[in-house]
Amino acid sequence: MNIDWAALGSVFGVSLAVTVALVGLFTLGIVGLSKREAATSGASSAAGGTTPVAARTGAYVCFALCAAAVAYGIYLIVA
């Protein structure tokens, strides 16, 4: 039994990069929703000057990209 260490390392590296990217993208979505909450409550200094619509739209885009990445992963597993 031979182990292809280069392929194993490649799979590990790609898995680590995609995991970090997805977690970061989801975190940006959560931050966008919290900025929207702060902007609608009147705390403009805590919101960083973003409008509620822009923050909500950015958060939804981040969540949509996360869902697309998960759907693509499921497609790769099934296909």
C-alpha positions in Angstrom: 0.0 0.0 0.0 1.5 3.3 -1.1 0.3 6.7 0.0 0.6 9.6 -2.4 1.8 12.2 0.1 1.8 15.0 -2.4 -1.9 14.4 -3.2 -2.8 14.1 0.5 -1.0 17.4 1.2 -2.8 19.0 -1.7 -6.2 17.9 -0.5 -5.3 19.1 3.0 -4.2 22.5 1.8 -7.3 23.0 -0.4 -9.6 21.9 2.4 -7.9 24.2 4.9 -8.1 27.2 2.5 -11.7 26.6 1.6 -12.7 26.1 5.2 -11.1 29.4 6.3 -12.6 31.2 3.3 -16.1 29.9 4.1 -15.9 30.8 7.8 -14.6 34.2 6.9 -17.4 34.8 4.4 -20.0 33.7 6.9 -18.4 35.9 9.5 -18.6 38.9 7.2 -22.3 38.1 6.7 -22.9 38.1 10.5 -21.0 41.4 10.8 -23.1 42.9 8.0 -26.3 42.0 9.8 -25.0 43.4 13.1 -24.0 46.7 11.3 -27.5 46.8 10.0 -28.9 46.4 13.5 -26.7 49.2 14.8 -27.6 51.5 11.9 -31.3 51.0 12.4 -31.1 51.6 16.1 -29.5 55.0 15.6 -26.0 54.3 16.7 -24.3 55.7 13.5 -20.8 55.8 15.1 -21.0 52.1 15.9 -22.2 51.3 12.4 -19.2 52.8 10.7 -21.3 55.0 8.5 -22.9 52.2 6.5 -26.5 52.4 5.4 -28.8 49.6 6.5 -29.6 48.6 3.0 -26.0 48.3 2.0 -25.1 46.3 5.1 -28.1 44.0 4.6 -27.3 43.5 0.9 -23.7 42.7 1.6 -24.7 40.2 4.3 -27.1 38.5 2.0 -24.5 38.3 -0.7 -22.1 36.7 1.7 -24.7 34.1 2.8 -25.6 33.4 -0.8 -21.9 32.7 -1.6 -21.6 30.4 1.3 -24.7 28.5 0.2 -23.4 28.3 -3.3 -20.0 26.9 -2.1 -21.8 24.3 0.0 -24.1 23.3 -2.9 -21.0 23.0 -5.2 -19.3 20.8 -2.6 -22.4 18.5 -2.4 -22.5 18.5 -6.2 -18.9 17.3 -6.3 -19.6 14.6 -3.8 -22.7 13.3 -5.6 -21.3 13.5 -9.2 
